[in-house]
Amino acid sequence: MFRRLLLAAAVMMFCPAVVPTAAANGEEALQAGEVVVTATMTEKTIVDAPGAVQVISAREMREMNALTVADALESAAGLVVSRESGRVRVPAIRGGRSKHTLVLLDGRRLAFGFNDMIDLRQIPAHMVERIEVVRGPASALFGSDALGGVVNIITRRAPEATTAELTGQYGVNRFGDAQSFTGGALVGGSLDRLRLLAAAESGHTQGWDQDGMLPDDGFRQRPRFAAGRVAFDFTDRQSLSGGMEYNDNVYTGDQFYENLARERRFQEERRGYHLQYDLRLKPMHQLLLRVNRSEYRNEMGFNPFAESGRRQTEQYINQAEARYSGLLWHRHLLTIGGELRRDGLDDTQMGLRTDASVDNSSVFAQNEFHLLDPLYVVLGLRYDNHSGFGDRWTPRASAIYSLTDALRLKGAYAHGFRAPSLTELNVTSFRRRGRDVYAANPDLEAESSITYELGIELTQARYYGRMTGFQTEVDNLIETVFDRSEGSGQNRRDFYQYRNIAEATLKGIEAEAGVRLPLGLTLDGNFTWLDVENRSGSENIGAQPEYKYFIKLGFHHPEMRLRANLRMSGIGRITYADGERYSYPLFGAYVAKGLGRHLELFAGVENILDKRIVRDGVTLIAPTTFHAGVSIRM
């Protein structure tokens, strides 16, 4: 793998001689100005950020018709949006499980959802400014759950200038089914030192069933979302800000459960509240104090009634954190911080109630400095004390070596870990439509990983390219192990228990590139090759694809206010435990035309070739879908 990476690096080293420079063309280098904060907790342009980082902007989300964060992440390199527990959509980075990816909202943790998953469908893209994806362990900064990487969803702040937006769209598949309506509004502005922002979104999607067999191909949905942001600027250097988020959804549809056709109703709610104080003492010296509360609640039931299918779950996070960053001795950017967190769970199923909580306290330090003029080094270390399994130290070292102004090498060595969840430690639950029983295990230990990565990156005026090779060794993976069976025939139930039994080696290559073409055209994309080896000898880890790709040909004519694109994405050789294997390409198109100063009409089509995949009765790839809408921005 690394021989392939070094060969690609050698080829790229000759590119600067034949590519126009930014100065010669009077253009900013592609992606050079994008700012990220997740990689180091300090602001960096994407080319100066250590490790493998990708940013998905709000404009890119609109041009993919990404109504939720799940839709937006379909284009990300090294990340697969998988479907678990039927229809839940969760991120998995570099071949790890979804539980190895930490999902943040503005740097704040979110309470786990159904079966310890954060469903990305719950987070609409309407208020999202950008999404930052950090691939590779980030436990040195963020602690547990960042074993595989981090997805940080950055929302819009309360603005100083008056802002107003109104968007609505309609969608339908090629059979005339799954009709959907989505509308959203956003308004913000300032009153002297007080800044405000409010956003709301509501939608409805009809259920559909094309094959006439259970379960329904698509459930009825009624998502609603509201959020607010407020900030008060005491001075130019200090401010107090806060906000709230609320969203809920009701999913209703028919499926086969406990040997009978039943209507399944699943309602979930998510709430969040935070308060934050920011102080800039002087240039390059900043202090952040923040408290955060995140709540999740769901209620599931069936008609006719099924006792094992009736479940209520509530989870919450209380989090307090402090962080200081400052430039010391003119060359060391030091970041230090600490966190206190409590995770809580209240789960009721089959009349059995589980009420549990766990506490975590941590401190961390990070130093960024130039070891030599072209060599930039980032060293980090975090200590966590977890009431469930004890102490954990997680180090990380990253380096950037600039060969030229446009060409650089990046490398990293990092540890990661994931503490067993409250569900795995305490809750016995029913899965696979009541056929399997997963038993808790209070003696579980934390999962851990060690990652090595090496990359090369080129950024010029008209194009960019980057390639990264990585290898991750994961130990103490938590698997469900078969224990026994009870009953027979259609009444048979299989019992499993969570245990630390698995080990895995995850390795691969990630490549990203983009070029600015004549006539307002751009071409960009990414490719990921992945090799997952389960050293325990059981089935594949997480059913990850061998390769994944995304290519987009875009067009922009500013004078005509016209944008369009044609996209191709695909998955190759994804193999499940039962031996089924899938590979598929998907094509999509989008066009938007501005009318006047504030009005824009847009339309698009997804899955143009009508590729469809159904697994275990659940439609993984929906048929060809059309959408059209209008947006007003002032």
N, C-alpha and C positions, 0 to 999 in steps of 0.2 A: 504493500500500500504506500509506504513512504518513498519507495523508489519511483512510483508513479507521480507522487506529489513533487519530488525533487526535479523530475524531468519537466513537469509543467512549469515549475519555477524557473528553470533554466531558459525555457522558451519565452516566458514573460519578461525576463530581464532584458531582452533585446527589443521589446516593444517601444520604449520611450524614444528610440532613435527615429521611428517612422510615424509617430503620432503627433499631431499638432499640439502645442502647449496651450494652456489657458490664456497666457498673456498674448500669444500670437493671434488668438481668435477673439479676444475680448469677452470670453465667456467664463463663467464660474465652472470649475470642474464638477462633473456629475457626482452627486451625493456628498460633495465636500462640505457643504454648509449644514447638513443635517446634524442636529444636536441630540445627544442621548445622555441619560443620567443613571440608568440602571446598572451599567457595567461597573461603575466605581462609586456611585452616589455623589459624584461631582460632575458638572457639565463638561462634556467632551464632544467635539465633532466626531462623526462616525469613523473618520479615518484615523483619529487619535485615540479611539477607545480600544483598550486591550481586549483580546479574545475575539470570538465570533459574534457579531452583533448585527441585527437587521432592524430597519425601521419601516413600518407600513403607515403611510400618511393618510389623512382624512380624504384627500383627493383620490388616492389609489383605491380606498374603500368604496367611494362613490362609483368609480369607474368599473368596479367588479360587482356592483349592485349588492354589496355586503350589508345586509340589514342588521347582522349581529357580528360580534367578534369572532364567532365560529366561522362565519362566511369569509371574513377578512383573512384569517390565518390559513386558509386553504392554499394560499400562494406562497407561504413562508418556506424558506429553505431549511432542511434538516428537521422539520416539524410535520407531524401527521395529525390531522384532526380525526380521531377515531370515534366510533359509535359504540358505547357501552351501555349495559342494562337496557338494551333495546334501542332507545332513541337519543340517549344523552350524548352530547358531543363534547369531547374533552381533548386537550392537547397532549401529545407525547413527543418528546424531543430526543433525537439521536438514538432511537431504538428502545428507550426506556418505557416504563409504564406511565399512564397519565398521572399517577400519584407521585411521580418523580419530577413533575413540573410544577413549580410554584407560580400561582396566578395572583398578581397584585393589581390593585386599582389605585392609581396615583401613589404607588409605593406602599399602600396599606394592604394588610392581609384580609382575605375574605373567609368567612366561615364556610366550612365544608358543607356540601349539599347532599343529595340522595346518594347513599352508599359511598360516602366520602369523596364525591366528585363535585367539581365546580363546573356546571354545565355552561358552556360558552354561549349557548342560545339565550341565556338569561340577561346578557349584557348587550343592549342595542348599540349600534354604531353611531347613532344620531348625535350624541354628545362627545364622541371620542375625537381627540385631536390627533393622536398617533398611537401606535402600538410598538413597543420596543421588545424585541426577542433576543435574549442572551442565551446562546447555546453553550452548554458545558456547566459543570458544577459551580454554584454561586453561594454555597453554604458559608463561606468565609465572611460574607456580608449579611446574608439573609437567614442562615440557620437551616432548620429542618425543612424538608420538602423540595429544596432547590438542588437535589441530587443530579438531575438531568439538565436543568436550566430554569429560566425565569421568563414569564410573559407578563410585562408591565403595561397595563392599559392606562394611558395618560388622557384624562378628560380636559375639557376646555375650562379655563379659569374665568372668573368674573372680569369682564373687560372694562377698560376706561371709556372707550367710544361706544355709542349706542349701536346695538346689534340686534337684528331681528331676522328670523328665518321661519319659513313655513314650507313643508314638504308633504306630498301625498303621492301614493302610487298604487297601481292595481296589477295583479299577476294572475296567471292561469296556465295550467299545463295543456298539452296538445289535445287531450281528450275532453277539455272543457271542465275538468275537475280541479280540486285544490284551489279554488278561487281565493285570493287573498287581498286584503285592503290594509294599508298601513299609512298612518298620518302622524306627523310630528311637528312640534313648534318649539322655538327657542327665542328668548328675548333677554337682553342684558344691557347694562349701562352703568353710569356712575352718578353719584350725587356728592359733589365735593370729594371728600376722602373715602366715601363709602362706595364700594363696587358690588353689583348684584348680577346674578345670572340664574335663570329658571328655564327648565326644559321639560317637555312631556311628549310621550309617544303612546299610541294605541293602535291595535291591529286586530284582525280576525282572519283566520284561515279555515276554510271548510275541510272537513274530512273527506277522504276518497278511498275507494277500494276497487281497483281495476280488475283483479283476477277473481273476485267473488269468494275468496277463501280467507279464513282468519289467520293472523290478525289483519285489521284494516291496513292498507298501504300507507295511509296518512291519517293521523288523528286530528280532530278539531282543536283549534288553539284560539286563545283569547289573551294575548300578551298586553300588559300595560306597564308603563314606566314613567317615573317622575323624578326629577333631581333639582337641587338648588345649590348655589354657591354664593357665599357672601365674604367680603374682605374689607377690612378697615385699615387704611394706611396711617399709622400714627405719625410717621415721618417718612422721608425718602428711603430710610434704611431699616425700618421695622414695621411689621404688619401682623395683624391677627386675622386668620381666615378660618372658615368652617364650611360644612356642607352636609347634605343628606342625599341618600338615594333610596328609592323604593321601586320594586317591580314585582309583579306577580303574573302567573300564567295558569290557565286551566286547560289540561289536555284530556280529551274525551274520545274514546273509540272502543271498538269491539275487538276482543281477542279470546283465545282459548286458554282457560285457566282452571286447574284442578278438574280436568276432563269435562268441562262444560263451557259453552259459549257465553261469555259475560261482557258487560260493558265496564270498561275500566275508566275510572275518573281519578285524575291526579292533579292536585292543586298545590302550588308551591309559591312561597313569598320570600323575598330577600330585602333586608333593610340594612342601611349603613349610616353611621353618623361619625363625624370627626371634627376636631378643633386643633388648629395649628398656629404656632407662633414662630415667625421668622425674623432674624436679626442679622444684618450685615454690618459688622463692626467697622470694617474698612475693606478695600479691595482684597479679594481672595481670603476673607475671613467671614464665615457664616455659621450661625447657630440655628438649629431647628428643634422645637419641642412639639410633640404631637400626642394626642390621645385618640383612640379609634375604637369604635364598637361596631361589629358586624354580626348580623343575625340571619338565620335561615330557618324556614319552617315548611314542612310539606305534610299533606294528608292524602293517603291513597286508599281506595276502596273499590269494590266490585258490586255489580247488580246483575244477577242474583248474588246475594251476600256470600262471601268466602272469608272465613275467619282468618286463615293464614295470609290473605291478601289485604287485610285491614292493617294499616301501619301509619303511625304519626311519628315524625322526627323533628326535633328542634336542636339546632346547634348554634353556638355563639363564640365570638372571640372578643375579649377585652384586652386592649393593647396600649401600652404607654412607652414612648421611645424618646430618646434625646440623641442629638448628633451635632458634632462640631467639626468644621473643616477650616484649615488655616495654612497659609504658606509660611514656613519656618526656614530661617537661614537662607532665604532667597532661592531655595532649590528643592525643598521638601514640602510637598502638599500632603499634610497629615489629616486623616479623618479618624475620629474616635467616636464611639457611641455605645449605647446600652439600651436594653429592651426588657420590659416586664410584660408577660402575656399569660392569660388564662384561657384555655379552650374548654368549652362545656358541651355536654350532650344529654338530651332527654329523649329516649326512644321507647315507643310502646308498640308491641306486636304480639298477637295471640294472647292478649291480656297480660303479657309480661312487660314490666316497665324497667328500663335501665336509666339511671341518673348518675353521671360520672363527670369528672373534670380533671384537668391536668394543668400544672403550672410550669412555666419556663422563664428563666432569667438568663440574660446573656450580656456580654460585653465584647466589643471588637475594636480592632485598630487596623489602619491601612496607611501605607506610605507610598507616595508616588514621587519619583525623582529621576533625574538624568544621571546614570552611572558614568556614561561618556556622552559626548555631544550628540552622536546619532543614536544612542541606546537609552530608551526610556523604560524604567522598571516599576512595577507595581507589586508590592508585597502586602499580604493581608493575613490576619489571624483572628479567629472568633472562638469564644468559649461559651458553651451552653450548659446550663444546669437544668435538667428535665426531671420532674418529680416522678416520671414513670420509669425511666431507665438509667438515670444518673448523669455523669459528666460527658462532654464531648468537645474535643479541640479540632478545628477544621482550618488548615492553612491553604493559602493560594499564592502562587507566584506567576506573574505575567510579564512579558517583555515585548517591546517594539523596537526593531532595528531599522533605521531609515537608510536604505542604500542610495536613494536619490530623493529629491523633493516629491517625486511621484510614486516611487516604488519602495515598499517596506516589507519586512518579515515580521510575523507575529507568532509568539509561542506562549504556552501556558502549562502549568502543572497545578492541579487542584484536587482537593478532597471534597466529598459531598456526603450527606447523610439524610435519612428520612426516619423520623421517629414513628413507631407503630401508632396508628390512629386509635381514637377512642372506640370506634366501631370494631376494629380488629381485636382490641383488648377486652371489650365488654359486651358486645351485642351479638346475639344469635339471630340470623335473618334467613328469609326464604328467597331463593333465586330461581331463575329459569321457570317462571310461571308456577312456582310452588313445588317443583319437582326436586330441587336441591335445598339442603339445609346447611348453612355455613355457621359453624360454631366458633365462638370467641376463644382467645387464648391469652390470659393475663401475663404469661411468662415470655412474651415476644421480646426480641432485642431489636435495636435499630438497624436498618439497612445502611450500607456504606459503599463508597466508591472512590476510586483514584483515576484521574483522567490526565492524559498527555495529549497535547495538540500542537500542530505546527502549520502555519499558513503564510501565504504570500499575497500581497495586495497591490494593485496598480490603480491610480486615479489620475485621469487626464481630463482635458477640456471636453473631449467628445466621447470618451468612453471610460469605463471602469471595469475591473475584473478582480476577483479574489477567489482563492482556493484554500481550503483548510482540510487537513487530515487529522483524525483523532482516534484514540483508543481508550476505552473505559473498562476497568475491571470492577464489577459489582459483586459484593458479598452479602450474605445473610438476607437474600431476597425472601420476602414473605410470600409463600404459596399456600393454596388450599390443598390439603392432603386428604385423600379418601379414607374414611374411617369405617363405615358400615352401611348396610341397606336395611330398610324396614318395609314390610309389605311386599306385594307382588303385583304383576300386571300393571294396569293403569293406576293402581293405588300405591305403587312403589315410590319410596323416597330414598335418595342417597344423601348421606351425612358426610360433611367435610369439616376440617379444622384448619385454621391458620397456623403455619409453622415457618420458622427460619430454616429453609432447606436448600434454597437455590443459589447458584453462582452463575454469573454470565460475563462474557466478554463482548463488548459492543465496539465495533470499529467501522470507520467509513471515511468518505471524502465528500465535502460540500463545495460546490462551485457556484458563483454568482457572476453575472456580467451584464453590461448594458452599453448601448452605443447610440449616439445622436446622429440620425441620418438626415440627408437633404429633404426639402419639401415638407418640413414639419413632422417628419416621422421619427419614432424612437423604437428601439428593439431591446428588450431586456428579458432576463429569465434566470432560472437557477436549476441545478441538478444535484441530487443527493444519492450517493451509493452507500448502502448499509449492509453490514454483515453481523448478524446476531448469533452468538454461539452460547447455548445453554450448557455450562460445564457440569450441571447436575444430571444430565442425561435424559431429562423429561422433555415435554413438548416445547415448541418455540416460545420465547419470551414475548408476550404482548402482541403476537401476530403482526409483526412489522413488515412493511414491504422491502424488497431488495433494492429498489430504486424509486425515486419520485422526481418529477420535473414540472416546470412551469415556464411558459414562454408567452410574451405579450408583444404584439406589434401595435404601437399607438400612433395616433395622429392628432396634431393640435394646430389650429389656425386661429391665432389670437384676434385678428381683425374681424373674422367672421364669427368669432365666439363659437367655434365648432371643435368638438372633441369626439374621438372615436377610437375603438380598439378591437382587436381580434385576439382571443386568448386560447391557449391550449395547455391543459394540465393533465397529469396522469400518474398512475400508480402501477408499479411493475412487480409481479411475483409476490403478492402478499399471501402467506400460507397460514391457515388456521390449524388448531390442534387436531381437528378431525380429518385433515389432509386436503381440504378444499383449497384451491389456489385461484386468485383473481389477478388479472392485469387489465387496465382499461385506460383509454384516453377520453378526455372531455373537452369540448369546444364551446366557447361562449363569445358573444359580441355585444358591444355597447356603443351608443351614439348619443350625444347631447348637443343641443343647439340653444345658444343664448338669444333672447329676444328683448331688445331694449337694454336698460341698465341692470334690471333686477330679476327678470324672469328667465327661467331655463326649462326647456322641455327635454326629456330623456326617454330612452327605450332600450330594450336589450332582450337577448335570448340566451338561455343556459342549456347545456347539453344538446347542442344542435343536432348531433347524429343519433339522438335518442338511445344512448347506451343505458341499459338498466341491469341492476344487480340486486337480487333478493337473497338474503341469508337468514335461515332460521325463521322464515316468515316475515322478516322485517326488510323493507325496501331501503337499501343502502344508497342507491343512485336513483333519483327521481327522473321521470320522463322529461322530454323537452318542455321547457317552461318559458313563457313570454311575460314581459313586464313593461309598463309604461307609466310615466309620472311627470310631475311638475314640481319645481321648487322656486321659491321666491326668497331672495336674500337682499337685505338692506343694511 
